[in-house]
Amino acid sequence: MEERVEFMPGMKVIVRVMSWILPLIVVTLLLLYYTKDRWLDVLGNKLIVLDEVSNSDVIILLGGEGGFGERSRKAVELYKNGYATKVLLTDGTFDYKHDMEINKMLAKVESLGVPEESIMLEDHAQNTFENAKYTKEILEQEGMQKALVVTSDWHTLRTRLTFKKVYKNSGIDLHFVAAPSEFTFDQWWTHHDTKKNVPLEWVKIIYYKLLNRA
């Protein structure tokens, strides 16, 4: 004689709930898979901030650009176009040879045409948060009220969130400039570099949020 399996009342509820949840999970995963190009594209492009550029007291140039040099070139372009008379370089890190990265930045912007007297240096910052912290101190000491902040396109969202947090109530007006990087954001998940950089940048944004740095 076939034996019937009796479920306890609590188990019946669980089975009923799971019978609704599992199909919903399957449908959600299928939707994510078949629309992945769209939402992955959004994740990449959301990292890029495009502010209006206007005349300022100083151009803040963030280090960490690597060998491509897009940040330096964009900052020099803004300087030559008359958007500011000063360029403030901020980077306190060292390369694998233990040379200061800011020295490479300095040589780069000078070789591109920015005179020494127009360059200011901040050589203590080890990360984006400290870029904001130490440049704010310099701008306040110099009485500067408006700045253009230049960084790589993929780094502009975290830079904006961090600088806005640090500069809050300072009265200093900030605008953020995206320097086009060597990476393309069209189908970034199919490229060797961007498929690592984009998720990592979102992780860093979440980390900064948890630390109340952004």
RABEL-V662442 format. One record per residue. PSI is psi in radians with two decimals (none if undefined). Layout:
psi->PSI
psi->PSI
This chain:
psi->2.32
psi->2.32
psi->2.27
psi->2.45
psi->2.13
psi->2.19
psi->2.46
psi->2.69
psi->-0.72
psi->-0.69
psi->-0.64
psi->-0.71
psi->-0.77
psi->-0.78
psi->-0.71
psi->-0.74
psi->-0.78
psi->-0.55
psi->-0.40
psi->-0.70
psi->-0.77
psi->-0.84
psi->-0.61
psi->-0.71
psi->-0.76
psi->-0.79
psi->-0.74
psi->-0.79
psi->-0.68
psi->-0.73
psi->-0.76
psi->-0.68
psi->-0.81
psi->-0.21
psi->0.28
psi->-0.61
psi->-0.66
psi->-0.92
psi->-0.48
psi->-0.64
psi->-0.71
psi->-0.76
psi->-0.70
psi->-0.85
psi->-0.41
psi->-0.32
psi->-0.29
psi->2.17
psi->2.26
psi->1.66
psi->2.78
psi->2.35
psi->2.32
psi->2.92
psi->2.39
psi->3.01
psi->-0.55
psi->2.63
psi->2.06
psi->2.07
psi->1.96
psi->2.42
psi->-3.12
psi->0.36
psi->-0.24
psi->-2.79
psi->-0.24
psi->-0.57
psi->0.39
psi->-0.57
psi->-0.79
psi->-0.76
psi->-0.70
psi->-0.74
psi->-0.74
psi->-0.69
psi->-0.77
psi->-0.73
psi->-0.84
psi->-0.47
psi->0.07
psi->0.34
psi->-0.35
psi->2.75
psi->-0.07
psi->2.53
psi->2.11
psi->1.98
psi->2.35
psi->1.96
psi->2.13
psi->0.27
psi->2.93
psi->2.65
psi->-3.07
psi->-0.29
psi->0.08
psi->0.44
psi->2.52
psi->2.29
psi->-0.55
psi->-0.45
psi->-0.63
psi->-0.72
psi->-0.78
psi->-0.83
psi->-0.64
psi->-0.90
psi->-0.58
psi->-0.70
psi->-0.43
psi->-0.05
psi->0.13
psi->2.13
psi->2.69
psi->-0.68
psi->-0.23
psi->0.01
psi->2.34
psi->2.61
psi->2.42
psi->1.91
psi->0.62
psi->-0.45
psi->2.33
psi->-0.14
psi->-3.14
psi->-0.69
psi->-0.76
psi->-0.51
psi->-0.81
psi->-0.81
psi->-0.87
psi->-0.58
psi->-0.60
psi->-0.76
psi->-0.73
psi->-0.80
psi->-0.68
psi->-0.69
psi->-0.65
psi->-0.11
psi->0.46
psi->2.40
psi->-0.18
psi->2.37
psi->2.56
psi->2.20
psi->2.04
psi->2.24
psi->3.09
psi->2.63
psi->-0.81
psi->-0.24
psi->-0.04
psi->-0.59
psi->-0.86
psi->-0.65
psi->-0.80
psi->-0.85
psi->-0.72
psi->-0.84
psi->-0.71
psi->-0.65
psi->-0.85
psi->-0.70
psi->0.03
psi->2.34
psi->0.17
psi->-0.36
psi->0.04
psi->2.23
psi->2.14
psi->2.43
psi->2.46
psi->2.31
psi->2.17
psi->2.02
psi->2.12
psi->2.15
psi->3.12
psi->-0.17
psi->2.57
psi->2.50
psi->0.03
psi->2.01
psi->0.91
psi->-0.48
psi->-0.12
psi->-0.05
psi->2.54
psi->-0.83
psi->-0.86
psi->-0.46
psi->-0.26
psi->-0.71
psi->-0.74
psi->-0.90
psi->-0.67
psi->-0.67
psi->-0.67
psi->-0.66
psi->-0.75
psi->-0.65
psi->-0.79
psi->-0.74
psi->-0.79
psi->-0.67
psi->-0.75
psi->-0.59
psi->0.00
psi->0.60
psi->-0.12
psi->none
